[in-house]
Amino acid sequence: MNKPGIDNQRLIALFLLGWVLFNFPMLSLFNRPVTLLGIPSLYVYIFVAWAAVIALMAWIAERRP
């Protein structure tokens, strides 16, 4: 059983993770002339990171105590 504020803390931590994932130093790591199945690696990274943040947010919000 979760404490009432633990989900809020997890969502705040997820926000900070998303902020780090979409900030300049991380984006510059994938800004290379490399493609994955014809798609630039930066686009693949942004889409995968975005989908992961949304999936984690849904998992945190939909968990039942």
N, C-alpha and C positions, 0 to 999 in steps of 0.2 A: 504494500500500500504506500502510495506516494504522499509526501507532505504537501499541503496546499500550494506552497510557493515554489516547489521544485520545478514544475512545468514552466513557470515564468522565468526562472533562472536558466533553464535549458533553452528557452526561446531567445533570451538575451545572448547567451553564448553562441547560438546559431546565427544571430544577427552579426555578431562580431566575426564569426568564421566567414560569413558571406562578405563582410566588408574587407577582410583580408584577401579572400579569393578574387575579388573584383577590383583590387587596388593595383597601382602601377607596378610594383616589383613582380607580382605574380603574373600579370598580363605580359610583361616584357619577356618572361621566360618562354612564352609560347608564340611570340611574334617573330617567327622564323619562316624562311621560304620553304617549309616542309609541308607536304600535303598528305592527308590520310583519305584514301579513296577519292582523290581529286578535290577534297575540301581542305582549305588552309587550317593548320593546326590551331591557330588562335580561335577560329570559329568553333572548332570541335571542342576546345577547352571551355569556352564560354557556355556553349549549350549543355555540356555534361555537368559542369559546376552548377549551373542554374537549375537543371533537373534534379541534381543531388540535394541542393538546398531546399527545393520545394518538397521533395520526397521526405526529407528529414523533418521539415516543418509539419507536414501532414501526419507523420508517424507520432510526433510529440503531441500534436493537438488531438488526435483521435484515440490515444491510449485511454483505456478505462482503468480507474483505480481499483 
